[in-house]
Amino acid sequence: MSIAFLDPGNLEGDLQAGAIAGYSLLWLLMWATAMGLLIQMLSARVGVATGRHLAELCRDEYPTWARYVLWSMAEIALIGADIQEVIGSAIAIQILSRGVLPLWAGVIITASDCFLFLFLENYGVRKLEAMFAVLIATMGLSFAWMFGETKPSGKQLMIGILLPRLSSKTIRQAVGVVGCVIMPHNVFLHSALVQSRKIDPKRKSRVQEALNYYLIESSVALFISFMINLFVTTVFAKGFYGTEKANNIGLVNAGQYLEEKFGGGLLPILYIWGIGLLAAGQSSTITG
């Protein structure tokens, strides 16, 4: 579930927010993540209380025309999410191969290994969850390393979190931050994921116990995702806010810009960025 908060689209939104708005949208990132937690818990409650996921409930609750409208909207949102996830992973492969593998080859590799990872589900959901844990840990370590290497301002970071600020020049980035965090398909996904734990919806004590554990699990997962998004935003705020490159930076050239600005460390920051982006792309493509 937390992977939807860490896909390449999120990283693009983070770097744009950091480069163009600096530290000023960190408060919005925090509250958008909190709102995401609320929505995900409502989704989990529906799944646990009814024993069915959201798609099944929509099918039974709404008339035929409304079901098709909801299905179409969900499919379009999912396709849009998958496109940026696959391309993000392909960009990472291009970075790590030093341009030897072109973008189209990265897309084919990503689409192919996605099915290999999904094959793990045949050996149990826990195996797939372990794979996600490894990918999230890889992202966390990569972007935490970048945060440590670039040393963003702690004072500005705290001001950005605690003091809400929004100007007309950063409206697009603000919408991007919220849009990247609140993912429609994730609501359907979470209501289905809770079905992997067999819970009798008629036993209120067991339902409440399960919901308490899901709240803890989701809170920890989204706190980690918030920290990773925070690392990325502050790194680009430190390096590119107020510069001429701020309006031109994106996933494709972000690694090169980072290398030019912060290169010379123990490990090439270009490849650290590439590893983190690859982990984000691979994990989010599987969930999509």
C-alpha positions in Angstrom: 0.0 0.0 0.0 2.8 2.4 0.9 4.4 1.9 -2.5 1.8 4.2 -4.1 3.3 7.0 -2.0 6.8 6.3 -3.4 6.4 5.8 -7.1 8.4 7.8 -9.7 5.5 10.2 -10.0 6.0 11.1 -6.4 9.7 11.6 -6.9 9.0 13.9 -9.8 6.5 15.8 -7.7 9.0 16.0 -4.9 11.9 17.2 -6.9 9.7 19.8 -8.7 8.4 21.0 -5.3 11.9 21.3 -3.9 13.5 22.9 -6.9 10.7 25.5 -7.5 9.1 26.0 -4.1 12.1 25.2 -1.9 11.1 24.0 1.6 7.7 25.9 1.6 5.5 22.9 0.7 6.8 20.5 3.3 3.7 21.2 5.5 1.5 20.2 2.6 3.4 17.0 2.0 2.9 16.1 5.7 -0.8 16.8 5.8 -1.4 15.2 2.4 0.3 12.0 3.8 -2.0 12.3 6.9 -5.0 12.6 4.7 -3.8 9.6 2.7 -3.6 7.6 6.0 -7.2 8.5 6.8 -8.4 7.4 3.3 -6.4 4.2 3.5 -7.8 3.3 6.9 -11.4 3.9 5.7 -10.5 1.5 2.8 -9.2 -1.1 5.3 -12.3 -0.7 7.5 -14.5 -1.4 4.5 -12.5 -4.5 3.6 -12.4 -5.9 7.2 -16.0 -5.1 8.1 -17.6 -6.6 5.0 -15.1 -9.3 4.0 -15.1 -7.9 0.4 -13.0 -5.4 -1.4 -14.2 -2.0 -2.7 -14.6 -3.1 -6.3 -17.0 -5.9 -5.3 -19.0 -3.5 -3.1 -19.3 -1.0 -5.9 -20.5 -3.7 -8.3 -23.2 -4.8 -5.8 -24.2 -1.2 -4.7 -24.5 0.8 -7.9 -26.6 0.4 -11.1 -24.9 -0.8 -14.3 -24.2 2.6 -15.8 -22.5 3.8 -12.6 -20.4 0.7 -12.4 -19.1 1.2 -15.9 -18.3 4.9 -15.1 -16.4 3.9 -12.0 -14.6 1.1 -13.8 -13.6 3.4 -16.6 -12.3 6.1 -14.2 -10.3 3.5 -12.2 -8.8 2.0 -15.4 -7.8 5.4 -16.8 -6.2 6.4 -13.4 -4.4 3.1 -13.3 -3.1 3.3 -16.8 -1.8 6.8 -16.1 -0.1 5.6 -13.0 1.5 2.6 -14.7 2.9 4.8 -17.6 4.9 7.0 -15.2 6.0 4.0 -13.1 7.3 2.1 -16.1 9.0 5.1 -17.7 10.6 6.0 -14.3 12.1 2.6 -14.0 13.3 2.7 -17.6 15.0 6.1 -16.8 16.7 4.5 -13.8 18.0 1.6 -16.0 19.3 4.1 -18.5 21.1 6.0 -15.8 22.7 2.9 -14.2 23.8 1.5 -17.6 25.4 4.8 -18.4 23.2 5.2 -21.4 24.0 1.8 -22.9 20.4 0.7 -22.6 18.0 3.1 -24.3 14.7 4.1 -22.8 12.7 1.6 -24.9 14.9 -1.3 -23.6 14.3 -0.2 -20.0 10.5 -0.3 -20.6 10.7 -3.8 -22.0 12.9 -5.0 -19.1 10.6 -3.3 -16.5 7.5 -4.9 -18.0 9.1 -8.3 -18.2 10.6 -8.5 -14.7 7.3 -7.2 -13.2 5.7 -10.6 -14.1 8.7 -12.3 -12.5 8.2 -10.5 -9.3 4.4 -11.2 -9.4 5.2 -14.9 -9.7 6.5 -14.7 -6.1 2.8 -14.4 -5.1 2.4 -18.1 -5.9 4.6 -18.8 -3.0 2.5 -16.7 -0.6 1.7 -13.1 0.0 4.5 -12.9 2.6 7.1 -13.5 0.0 5.9 -10.6 -2.1 5.7 -8.4 1.0 9.3 -9.3 1.8 10.3 -8.2 -1.7 8.5 -4.9 -1.2 10.3 -4.4 2.1 13.6 -4.9 0.4 12.7 -2.3 -2.3 11.5 0.2 0.2 14.6 -0.3 2.3 16.7 0.3 -0.8 14.8 3.6 -1.5 15.1 4.7 2.1 18.9 4.1 2.2 19.5 5.7 -1.2 17.6 8.9 -0.5 18.8 9.1 3.1 22.4 8.9 1.8 21.6 11.7 -0.6 20.1 13.7 2.3 23.2 13.2 4.3 25.5 14.1 1.5 23.8 17.3 0.5 23.0 18.5 4.1 19.8 20.5 3.6 19.1 23.3 6.2 17.5 21.8 9.3 16.1 25.2 10.2 14.4 25.7 6.9 13.1 22.1 7.0 11.3 22.7 10.3 9.9 26.0 9.2 8.6 24.3 6.0 6.8 21.7 8.0 5.4 23.9 10.8 4.6 27.1 8.9 2.0 26.7 6.1 2.9 28.9 3.1 1.5 28.9 -0.4 2.1 31.4 -3.2 0.6 31.8 -6.6 3.9 30.7 -8.2 3.8 27.3 -6.4 0.1 26.3 -7.0 1.1 23.7 -9.6 3.6 22.1 -7.4 1.1 22.1 -4.5 -1.5 20.3 -6.6 1.2 17.9 -7.7 2.2 17.0 -4.1 -1.4 16.2 -3.2 -2.1 14.4 -6.4 0.9 12.2 -6.1 0.0 11.1 -2.6 -3.7 10.5 -3.0 -3.8 7.6 -5.5 -7.3 6.3 -6.5 -6.2 2.7 -7.3 -4.6 2.5 -3.9 -8.0 2.7 -2.2 -9.2 -0.4 -4.1 -5.8 -2.1 -3.5 -5.8 -1.7 0.3 -9.4 -3.0 0.7 -8.3 -6.1 -1.2 -5.0 -6.5 0.7 -6.7 -6.8 4.0 -8.4 -9.9 2.7 -5.2 -11.8 2.9 -5.7 -12.1 6.7 -8.7 -14.2 7.5 -10.9 -12.3 9.9 -14.5 -13.1 10.8 -16.4 -9.9 10.3 -19.1 -11.1 12.7 -16.7 -11.1 15.7 -16.5 -7.4 16.6 -13.5 -7.9 19.0 -11.4 -9.6 16.2 -12.4 -6.9 13.7 -11.4 -4.1 16.1 -8.1 -5.9 16.9 -7.4 -6.2 13.2 -8.1 -2.6 12.6 -5.8 -1.5 15.4 -3.0 -3.6 13.9 -3.7 -2.2 10.4 -3.6 1.4 11.8 -0.2 0.7 13.3 1.1 -1.0 10.1 -0.3 1.8 7.9 1.0 4.6 10.2 4.6 3.1 10.2 4.5 2.5 6.4 3.3 6.0 5.6 5.7 7.6 8.1 8.5 5.9 6.2 7.1 7.1 2.9 6.8 10.6 4.2 10.4 10.6 5.3 11.6 9.4 1.9 9.5 12.1 0.1 10.9 14.6 2.6 14.5 13.6 1.8 14.0 14.0 -1.9 12.2 17.4 -1.6 14.8 18.9 0.7 17.7 17.6 -1.4 16.4 19.4 -4.5 15.5 22.5 -2.4 19.0 22.6 -1.1 20.6 22.2 -4.6 18.4 24.0 -7.0 15.8 26.3 -5.4 16.3 29.8 -6.8 18.6 28.7 -9.6 18.2 28.8 -13.4 18.0 25.0 -13.5 14.9 24.8 -11.2 12.4 25.0 -14.1 14.2 22.5 -16.3 14.8 19.7 -13.8 13.0 16.4 -14.1 13.5 12.6 -13.7 15.5 12.4 -16.9 18.2 15.0 -16.0 17.9 15.1 -12.2 20.8 12.6 -11.7 23.1 14.6 -13.9 22.2 17.8 -12.2 22.8 16.2 -8.8 26.2 14.9 -10.0 27.2 18.4 -11.2 26.1 20.0 -7.9 27.1 17.4 -5.3 29.5 15.1 -7.0 32.8 14.1 -5.4 31.4 12.3 -2.4 32.2 8.7 -1.3 29.7 7.3 -3.8 28.6 8.9 -7.1 25.3 10.6 -6.2 24.1 10.0 -9.8 24.1 6.2 -9.2 22.6 6.6 -5.7 19.7 8.5 -7.4 19.4 5.8 -10.1 19.2 3.0 -7.5 16.5 4.8 -5.6 14.6 5.6 -8.7 14.9 2.0 -9.9 13.6 0.6 -6.6 10.6 3.1 -6.8 9.8 2.2 -10.3 10.0 -1.6 -9.9 8.0 -1.7 -6.7 5.2 0.6 -7.9 4.9 -1.2 -11.2 4.2 -4.4 -9.4 1.4 -2.9 -7.3 -0.1 -1.1 -10.4 
